[in-house]
C-alpha cells in the first residue's frame, strides 16, 4: 500500500504516533490504506467531512475508529485545530446543514493550514459548486500554496476561486498516466495564464516543501 510506504519513509521506525489524520471525503482513492494506518499507528484524532458513502473500506475505517476509541472531529467553518510546533488548521468547508445536498466531492473537507507566514490550502476534490459557495461564505482562502482541487479536473479550479486564493504555487496530486489524464490540459493552461507555477506528482513523484517560521 503506497500510503503505508510513504509513512515509513517520512516517519522514523520508532515513531508510531500521528497527531491528526484527515480524510477529505469517503472515496476509495482517498482512503485506500487508512484502515491499515489506523491499525498500525497511534492516531490522536481524525478529521472527517461527515459525508457518507456505500464503501466497504470506509465502513472498515469507521469500525477501526470506533474499536480504538479514536476521537472524531467533523469539519465545519467554525472549527479550528491547533497542532504542535506552531501549526494550525482553519476548517473552511463543508457546512453541516448542506451535507445532504452535496455529493461527496463537493462535501470534501477544505482546510487552510497555517505555519508562520505561510498558508497552504487543501481543498480535497471540491468542484466549482463548492468553490462558489466557499467564496460566498466570505472565508479567507488566501494561500501561499494550493493543492489543486480534484487532481486538476476540468470541473474545478474556477478562475474566481484562483483569484481569491492567489497561490504562489499549485501542486497537483495525480498518478503517472492516470486514466483521467489529470491534470486536464485546460486547467494547466488556466494556471499558466494566471502566472501560477504548477508542479505535479505525475511527473515528479513525491513533492516535499520546506517552510521557514
Residue, then its C-alpha position, 0 to 999 in steps of 0.5 A: x500500500x503506497x500510503x503505508x510506504x510513504x509513512x515509513x519513509x517520512x516517519x522514523x521506525x520508532x515513531x508510531x504516533x500521528x497527531x491528526x489524520x484527515x480524510x477529505x471525503x469517503x472515496x476509495x482513492x482517498x482512503x485506500x490504506x487508512x484502515x491499515x494506518x489506523x491499525x498500525x499507528x497511534x492516531x490522536x484524532x481524525x478529521x472527517x467531512x461527515x459525508x457518507x458513502x456505500x464503501x466497504x473500506x470506509x465502513x472498515x475505517x469507521x469500525x477501526x475508529x470506533x474499536x480504538x476509541x479514536x476521537x472524531x472531529x467533523x469539519x465545519x467553518x467554525x472549527x479550528x485545530x491547533x497542532x504542535x510546533x506552531x501549526x494550525x488548521x482553519x476548517x473552511x468547508x463543508x457546512x453541516x446543514x448542506x451535507x445532504x445536498x452535496x455529493x461527496x466531492x463537493x462535501x470534501x473537507x477544505x482546510x487552510x493550514x497555517x505555519x508562520x507566514x505561510x498558508x497552504x490550502x487543501x481543498x480535497x476534490x471540491x468542484x466549482x459548486x463548492x468553490x462558489x459557495x466557499x467564496x460566498x461564505x466570505x472565508x479567507x482562502x488566501x494561500x501561499x500554496x494550493x493543492x489543486x482541487x480534484x487532481x486538476x479536473x476540468x470541473x474545478x479550479x474556477x478562475x474566481x476561486x484562483x483569484x481569491x486564493x492567489x497561490x504562489x504555487x499549485x501542486x497537483x496530486x495525480x498518478x503517472x498516466x492516470x486514466x483521467x489524464x489529470x491534470x486536464x490540459x485546460x486547467x494547466x493552461x488556466x494556471x499558466x495564464x494566471x502566472x501560477x507555477x504548477x508542479x505535479x506528482x505525475x511527473x515528479x513523484x513525491x513533492x516535499x516543501x520546506x517552510x521557514x517560521 
